[in-house]
Amino acid sequence: MAIRERFVVVPFRHGRGSNIITGEMRIANSEAHAERIAESIAGYHVGAAAFAVLVDDELGEMMSPRLIVEYGQTIDLISEAIA
């Protein structure tokens, strides 16, 4: 089992009504790169967040998310993942 740390950025946008929903997840090369992407796309969305996650390459499962940075309005994806 090969588990690696990966970095992802999630943009957030308005859904129906006042709901905030996630956009398409983007992959970053490093923690610093994830921070730069999140800061950049936050200007085009209601918010953005960068996460470090552990990924099991064989199963494709993500686990142990860690928030790196967030901008604007976001959803608490870590609490939702635990629930």
N, C-alpha and C positions, 0 to 999 in steps of 0.2 A: 504494500500500500504506500503510494507516494503522495505525501501531503506537503503542499507548498503554500507559502504566503503569496497572495495575489492582491492587487490593488484595483478597486473599481470605483467609478463615479456614477452617481445616480442623479439625473435632473428631475425636478418636480414641476408640474404644471397644474393649471386649474382644470378640474373635471366638471361634472354637472353641479350646478348650484355653487356652493362654497367649498366643495371637496377639493382636496389637493391629491393628485395621483402621481405615480412614478412614470418617468419617461424611459427611454431605452438606456440600459446600463452600458457604460463605456469602460473599457479596460485601460489601465495605465501601466507603465513600465516600472515605476517606483513610487514611493510615498510622496516624494516631492513633485513628481509628474502628476499624480492624482490631485494634489493640492492646486496645482496650476490649472488643470483642466476644470476642476470644480469652480475656481474663481472666474475663469473665462466664461463658462456656460451659464453661470448664475446671472449674468447680465441679459441673457436671452430667455430665461425661465423665471418662475416665481421663487425658485430656490435650487440648491444643488448640495450634495454631500459626497464626501470621499470616505471610503472605508477600506480597511485592510481585512481580508478574510483568509481563512485557511481553506484550501481546496484539495479534495481528494481527486487526483487526476484520473484514477481508474473508474471511480463511480460518478464523477462530475458533481459531487455534493459540496456545497459551501457550508462552513461552520465557523463558529467563534468570531463573529464580526466585531470589529473595533472601529469606532468613529475616529476619523483623522481630523476632518474639518467640515463645517457646514455653513452655508450662506443663505440668507433669505428665509422663506417659509419652507419647512420640510416636514416629513412624517417621521416619527420615531420607529424606524425599521428594525432596530435591534430588539425593542420590546415586542414588536409584532412577530418577529422570528421566534422568540421564546414562547409566546402564547400559543 
